[in-house]
Amino acid sequence: MTFKILFVVKASRVAKDGKSPVYLRVTINGQRCETSVSLRVDLKKWNTVAEKIIGDSREDQELNLRLDTIRMRIMQIYREMEFDNVEINAKKIIDQYLGRNEKPTIMLLDVFREHNERCHKLAGKDMAPATVERYETSLKHTANFIQFNFGKDDIPIADVNHKFITDYEFYLKTERNCSHNSATKYLKNFKKIIRIALANEYITKDPFVSIRFTLDEVERDFLEDSEIQRIIDKPISIGRLAIVRDIFVFQCMTGLSYSDVKGLKKEHTATDNNGKQWIRKKRQKTINMCNIPLLDVAQQIMDKYKDHPECIRKGILLPVPCNQKLNAYLKELADICGIEKKISSHTGRHSYATSVCLANGVSIENVAKMLGHSDTKMTRHYAKVLDKSIMRDMENVNGKFSIA
């Protein structure tokens, strides 16, 4: 490969002050490309062989130094292309010198939106719809933070640094009033976008490098068996509350989460060799299989709604309202039943694990299998200590001691 750098003066373009423009010409394998270097010289002082000004003035020396700097920059670009083993030609070198080959600015929210579009296409396949929704909420929080903190609609992803992360966390906890755990989960969502940027070389430094996530231990309420029975026995004349009561009791009797109850279909039920009914369904969140024997109460609730218009139309087993309405109505239900605990849809899952199963001697391994956990580590979060469990165990001790 032949490579040549040449500075030429266009004698045909002499200005009124007697100076002519200097052009940079790069030639590779006989093909050349040239561009102006924004310098003008006196033709009488220009040495065509040396490609320099002949003169001792400060202006002349500075101009020659500028030409040397340009030559060195062209040589550097050539060597970098050789090192990167890319195709080299004169135009590419000139373009690189002029900055035409610089990568376009990658904007943060553009990367986030592209990620979320992929997530939507994977919803129900490799990703749970609830997770997709969380990423959409995280995108909305991020966009609002950029507007709040920078007064802009978006920023280059290269501008995301450690301070951006700490300010974002502060914003979530103060302006958005998120709990520590909620803020941490949104930051974990955001960290995935940063990992994508690192992988695609949009950024070179990880702003999360010194940040460690921790979640506060949360003690979730659960209902004891007497409270569950109180809800079952309570006469309710309001139609929407009656449906919500049945959905919640069904969760207490099966341990299914909101999304799994909402998507429950006939195909998810099975009868074993002994004629017992089971729910066998992959959890929407983790894709782990749940194997749940149907208790009589749960079976009765399913039978109650088999002819419900919504169930027939959608091919589902229970007419489950949206999560927001369900949780709002559960608060009303708790008030009607005189239950002071703060209950939500997920309280049913906790109550099943704690009061229905563990408190009645079901092993934690079996509970893990029914809840769809891959091991018992997660299940232990549900293993609350009940007063009656303590009393049952201590009754065995009580008879072993007596006073003579």
N, C-alpha and C positions, 0 to 999 in steps of 0.2 A: 504494500500500500504506500503510495506517494502522498506526502502531506506537506503543504507549503502555506506560509502566512506572508502576506505582502501588503504594504501600505502604499497606496497610489494617490497622486494628486491630480484632480481633474483640471487640466490647464484650460479647457474650453469653458469653464465656469468661473471665470475671474470676476470678483465683485468690484464695486467702485473703489474700495480701499486697496485694491491690488492683491487681495488674498483669495485663495482657492480652497475648496473643501477637500479634506482627507478621507479616503475610503479604505476600509479594511476588506481585503480579498483573501478568502480561504479556498485553496484548491486541493481536492482529494481525487486521486486517480484520474486526473485530467478534467474533472468536473469542478466548476468554481461557483462561488456565491459571494456576493459582496454587499456591504452596507456602510452607510455614513457613520463616522465615529464622533460627529459633532465637534470637529476641530477644523480650524482654517489656518493656512500658512501662507507666507510670502513666497511666491514662486522663485524669486531670486535667491532665497536662502535654502530651498529644498534640494537635498542631495538624493537623487533617484537611486543610486547604488546603495548607499548606507540607509536609505529610507528614514532620514532624520533631517532636522534643521541644522544648518551650519551657522552657528552663532554662539556668543558667550553671554548674552543678556539673560537675566533671570527668567524672562518670559519664554525665551528659547529653550532654556534648560527644563523648565516646568513642562513644556509641550513635549519634549523628547522623553521625559520621565513618564508622562501620560501614555505615550505610544508604547514604551517598554512594559507598562502595567497591563495594557490591553493585550500585548503579545503573550505575556505570561498567563493571563486569564484564558486565552484561547488554547494554549498548550495544556493548561490544567484541565479544561473541559475535554480535550482530546484524550488525555490519559485516563480520566474518569470513565469515559465511554469504553476505552480499551479494557479497563479493569472490570467493568460491569458486563463485558462481553456482549455489547449491543451493536446493532448495525450503525456504522459511522458514515456520514456523508457531509459535504460542505454546508448544506442548508440546515441540517440538524445542529451543527456546531454554532452557526450564526444565530439560529433560533434560541439555542440554549444561552448564548451570550446576551441576547436581547431580552431574555426572560419569557420568551413565548412558550417555552416548554414547562413552565411552572404548573404544578398541580392546581386544579380549581379548589376554591375554598369549600370545605365540607362543613355544612351547618348541622348543629346538634340535633335540632328537632326533625330535620330531614332523615337523619339516621334512625331516630326513635320511631318515626312514622313508618319507615320502610320495614323495621323490625316488627311493628304491630300488624302491618298488613300481612306479613308472613304468618304471624300467630293466628290471625283470623282464618287463614286458609287451612291451618292445622287444627283448628278448634274441633273437638270431638274425635280427633284421630290421635295425634301425638301430644295434644295439649287440652287441658280441661277448659271449658268455656269461662269458668270463674277466674282462671288464671289470665285468660285473654282480657277479661274485663278489668282485672287489677292493673294490667299493663296500660290499658287505656286511661284509667284513673291516674296512674303514675305520670303518663305523658301530659295530662291536663295540669297536674300539680307542677310539673317541670316548666311548662309553658307559662303558667301564672307566675312562678318564681322569677323567670327571666324578665318578664314584664315588670314585676314588682322591684327587682333588684337592679336591673340595667336599663329599664325603660325602653326595651327593644322587643321585637317579635321573635327574634332568634339570635344566636351567637355562633361563631365558628367553634366547632368541637375542640379545636386546638386550644381554645381559651379556657377550657375546663381544667381547673387546678385544685389543689388541696383546699384553698380558701373557698372556692365555689361549693365544694362538698359540705364543709362545715357551715357555711352561710345557708345552704339549702336545708340542712338538718334543722338549724335554728328557725328558719321560716316555717317548716312543717309543724314544729312544736308550738310556735307562737301564733303566727298569722292563720294557720290552718287548724290549730288546736288539736293536733294529732297526739296520741299517747306515744310514749317512748317506743313501744313495740310496733305500732302502726308506722311511725316515722322510719324505723329501722327496716321494715318490710319494703317501703317505697324506695329507700336508698339501695336495697338489694336489687330491686327491679332496675334502678338506674345504673347500678354497677354492671349489669349485663350489657347495657348499651356501650359502656366504656370498654368492656372486653371485646365487643365487636369492632370498635374503633381501633383498639390496639392490634387486633388480628389483621385488620385491613390496612394497617399503617397510616391511619388518619392522624393518629397521635403517637408519640414515641415514649411518653412517660405516663405511668399509671397514677392518677390523682388519689386513688384509694390505697396506695402502697403502705401507708402507716396507719390506716384506719381499720379497726377491728370491731365487728358487730357483736353485740350481746343483747339478749332478750331478757326482760324481767319475768320472773316466775309469776304466773297468773293463777289465782285460785278461783276457778269457775264454780258457780252455783250448780247444784244438782238437786233433784227432788227425792225425798225419801218415799218409800212405798206407800206410806199413809197419805202423803200429799198427792201422789199419782192417783190413788184410789179416790181421793176427794174430787179431783178433776173429772174422773170417770163417772162418778155418781151425781155430779152437779146437774140439775135440770137446766137446760139452756133453750130458750125459745127463739133467740136471734139466729137466723140461718147461717150467716157468715161466721159467727163465733162457734156454732155447732160443728161446722166443717173444720175450722182451725183446731178446735179441741180434739177432734178425731185424728187429724193429721199429727198433732203433737203426741197424743197417746200412742199412735202407731210408731212414732220415732222412739218413744220410751220403751216399747215392746220389741223393737228390732235393732235399734242403734244406728239406723241409717241417717246419713246427713241430709240436709235440705235438697241438694242437687240430685242425690241418689233416690230420694223419695219422689221427687218431681218427675224423674225419668223412669220410674218403675213401671214395667210392662208385664204382660202375661208370660212372656218368654223367659222372664227372670225368676219364675216360680217352677218348682219341680216336686215330684212325689217320689219318696224312696221306696225300697222294697217292703217296708213295714207300713206303707200307706201314710206316712207322715209328710206334711208339707214343709218345704224349705224355700228360702230365698237364696238364689245363687246368682250373684251379680258382681261385675267388676266395678270397683269404686271409680267414679268419674275423676276424682282428684289424683289418685295414685295408680289406677289400673290394676290394683291388687284385688284378688277375688274375695268376696264375702260369702261365707256359708252360714246362714242363719236359720235355725229351726223356727217355724212360725208358731208363736204362742196363740192360744185360743182367742185372746182379745184382739190380736192383730188380724187373725183370720176373719173374725166377725166384722171388723172395720172394712176389710177388703170386700167382703160379701155385700156390705151395706151400700157400696158405691159402684157395684158392677154394672148397674143400669143407669148411672148418672150420665146425662147428655154430653158433658165435657169429656168424660172418660171414654165414651163410645166414639166421639168425634176424633179424639187425639190418640186413641189406642193405648191409653194409660190406665193404671189401676186406681189412682186417687186424684181428685180435683184440687191440686195444690196451687194456691195463689202465689203471686210473686213474693220474694223473700221479704221485701220491705213491708208489704201489707201483713204477711204472716207474723212477723215480729211485733208489729204495731198492735195487731189483734190479740197476740199472746199477753201483752201487758194488760189489756182489758180483761182477758180471761183470768189472769192472776188476781186482779182486783175482785172480780166476781166470786172467785173461790176462796178469797181471804188468804191468799199466799203472798207474803211480803217479799219473797226473794225475787231478784231480777231475772226473769226467764226469757230465753230466746229459742229459736229453732234448735240451736246446738245444745241447749240444756237437755233436750230429749236424749241425745246421743250420750251425754255424760251420765244422765240418770240411768240409762240402760246398762252402761258399763259398771256403774257403782252400785245402785240400789237393786236393780233387777238381777244382775249376774254376780259380781264379786261379793256382795253382802249375803248372798244365798249360797255361797260355797263353790261357785263356778271357778275353775282354775284360770289363772291369768293367761295361760297359753291358749285356752279355748276362747277366752274373751278376745284375745288378739286376732284369732282366726275369724271370729264372727264380725269384728270391726274392720277387717281387711288390712290389718297392720302386718308389715313384713317381719317384725319381731316384737318382743314384749317391751322393748325400751319405750316406745311411744305409749303403749297401753298403760304403763305405770303412772302416767300423768292422770289417768282416770281412777287409779286405785286409792280412793279416799278411805279414811278410817272412820267407820260409823260406830256410834255408841253401842248399837246392838251387837256389832261384831266383837267389840271389846268385851261386852258382857257375856256373850256366848263362849268366848275363849276362857274368860275368867271363871265361869261356872264349873268348868272342868277342874280348875285349880281349887275352888272353894271346898269341894268335898274331901280333899286330901288332908285337911287340917282340922283339928278339933281340940277343945279344952277339956281336960279330964275333970 
